[in-house]
Amino acid sequence: MSGGGVRSQESEARRKSAYSELADQLKYPDDPVRQELYVQTFEFNPACTLEIGWHLFGENYERGEFLVRMREQLRRHRIPESTELPDHLTHLLPLIACMDHDEATQLAGEFILPAIAKIRSAIHDNPYEQVIARIAEKLEADFPDAPRRPAQLPIFQEAACE
């Protein structure tokens, strides 16, 4: 194996690890105090939900199609689902790390980054704000030329998550 191949494998492993670590920071916590913050932040206010499709499609039919496509991708890449829906950010971050660059670029630019922009505009004075910012920065750095589409407004636009 050439040295370039080893370096490529090492950088791919680091990329997968970085996305997995970011996803782990958004998983439902075991600690009761952190559970309360998690629920207040991501489950009680739709403006901060981690379900990416909701930010783009609301409860419209297109979200159902998106959920089906994401479930197919998760299975294709052997990423286990949790109790969360397939469009949950904790599923999509490990998925991006497993996809080929073109697929990952499209998923990041057309779906994840527009949804994260909405979450970032709603989450303030909250410990999770920094995690969401790091995810956005990582995606923007890894996919600087990702195609962007204007995100459709969801059916509900709630107040900021505080």
C-alpha positions in Angstrom: 0.0 0.0 0.0 1.3 3.4 -0.9 1.9 6.1 1.7 -0.8 8.2 0.2 -3.3 5.4 0.7 -2.4 5.1 4.4 -2.7 8.9 4.9 -6.1 8.8 3.1 -7.3 6.0 5.4 -6.1 7.9 8.5 -7.8 11.1 7.4 -11.0 9.2 6.7 -10.9 7.6 10.1 -10.3 11.0 11.7 -13.3 12.5 9.8 -15.6 9.6 10.9 -14.4 10.0 14.4 -15.0 13.8 14.5 -18.6 13.4 13.2 -19.3 10.6 15.6 -18.0 12.7 18.5 -20.2 15.6 17.5 -23.2 13.3 17.2 -22.5 11.9 20.6 -22.7 15.4 22.1 -26.3 15.6 20.8 -27.5 12.2 22.1 -30.0 12.1 24.9 -28.0 12.3 28.1 -28.0 9.9 31.1 -27.7 12.6 33.7 -31.2 13.8 34.9 -30.1 17.5 35.0 -28.8 17.3 31.4 -31.9 15.4 30.4 -34.0 18.4 31.4 -31.9 20.8 29.4 -32.0 18.5 26.4 -35.7 18.2 26.5 -36.2 21.9 27.0 -33.9 22.7 24.1 -34.6 20.1 21.5 -38.0 18.5 22.2 -40.2 21.3 23.6 -39.4 23.9 20.9 -39.7 22.8 17.3 -37.4 25.7 16.2 -34.5 23.7 17.8 -35.5 20.1 16.9 -32.7 18.0 15.7 -35.0 16.4 13.1 -33.5 18.0 10.0 -36.4 17.3 7.7 -38.8 19.1 9.9 -36.9 22.4 9.4 -37.0 22.0 5.7 -40.5 20.5 5.1 -42.5 20.9 8.3 -45.1 18.1 8.4 -45.5 18.1 4.6 -45.4 15.0 2.4 -41.9 15.9 1.3 -40.7 15.2 4.8 -42.0 11.6 4.6 -40.0 11.1 1.3 -36.9 12.6 3.0 -37.3 10.2 6.0 -37.6 7.2 3.6 -34.5 8.3 1.7 -32.5 8.8 4.9 -33.6 5.4 6.3 -32.4 3.8 3.0 -29.0 5.6 3.3 -28.6 4.6 7.0 -29.2 0.9 6.1 -27.0 1.1 3.0 -24.1 2.4 5.2 -25.0 0.1 8.1 -25.6 2.9 10.5 -27.9 1.6 13.3 -31.0 3.7 14.1 -31.9 4.6 17.6 -35.3 5.6 18.8 -34.9 8.9 16.9 -36.3 9.3 13.4 -33.9 8.8 10.5 -33.6 12.5 9.8 -32.3 13.2 13.3 -28.9 14.9 13.3 -27.4 12.2 15.5 -28.0 9.8 12.5 -27.0 12.2 9.7 -23.6 13.2 11.1 -22.2 9.6 11.1 -23.9 9.1 7.7 -22.1 12.0 6.2 -18.8 10.5 7.3 -19.6 7.2 5.5 -20.8 8.6 2.2 -18.7 9.3 -0.8 -17.7 13.0 -1.1 -20.3 13.9 -3.7 -23.2 12.4 -1.8 -22.0 13.9 1.4 -21.6 17.3 -0.2 -25.1 17.3 -1.5 -26.6 16.1 1.9 -24.6 18.7 3.8 -25.4 21.6 1.5 -29.0 21.0 0.5 -30.3 19.6 3.8 -28.1 19.7 6.9 -26.6 23.1 6.7 -29.9 25.0 5.9 -31.5 23.2 8.8 -28.6 24.0 11.2 -28.8 27.6 10.1 -32.4 27.7 11.4 -31.4 26.0 14.7 -28.5 28.4 15.2 -30.9 31.4 14.7 -33.1 30.0 17.4 -30.8 28.6 20.0 -29.3 31.3 22.4 -27.7 31.3 25.8 -27.7 27.5 25.9 -24.8 25.1 26.3 -25.9 23.3 23.2 -25.4 26.5 21.2 -21.6 25.8 21.0 -22.1 22.2 19.8 -24.5 23.3 17.0 -21.9 26.0 16.0 -19.1 23.4 15.9 -21.2 21.1 13.7 -21.9 24.0 11.3 -18.2 25.0 11.2 -17.1 21.4 10.6 -19.6 20.9 7.7 -18.7 24.3 6.2 -15.0 23.5 6.4 -15.4 19.9 5.0 -17.9 20.9 2.2 -17.0 24.6 1.2 -18.5 24.2 -2.2 -21.7 22.4 -1.2 -24.7 23.5 -3.2 -27.0 25.5 -1.1 -30.7 25.8 -1.6 -32.9 28.2 0.3 -34.6 26.3 3.1 -38.3 26.3 3.0 -39.9 27.8 6.1 -41.5 25.2 8.4 -45.1 25.3 9.2 -44.4 26.5 12.8 -41.8 29.1 13.7 -41.3 29.1 17.4 -39.5 31.5 19.8 -35.8 31.1 20.4 -34.6 28.2 22.6 -33.3 29.6 25.8 
